[in-house]
Amino acid sequence: MHEQINRDEDCTFIAEEIMKMRGVMSELAKERRLLGDTDPIVVASLFYPPPTAWLSCVRVAERHLMPGTSRM
């Protein structure tokens, strides 16, 4: 869906399917809770922001030579 949005395409169908899946997942979570299963479900995220987002967070510290040392 994100790719369709980036290409300025209609993503109505995909958005509706995602909403349906969310509804089904909500019902499954309710059923699970009613059955007494309260253990958290841990999911490892495979999403990492693009490297350009990381670069905006990195600050380069200015380096100063110690007095009495020389550059080589």
Secondary structure by P-SEA (a helix, b strand, c coil): caaaaaacccaaaaaaaaaaaaaaaaaaaaaaaaaccccbbbbbbcccccaaaaaaabbbbbbbbccccccc
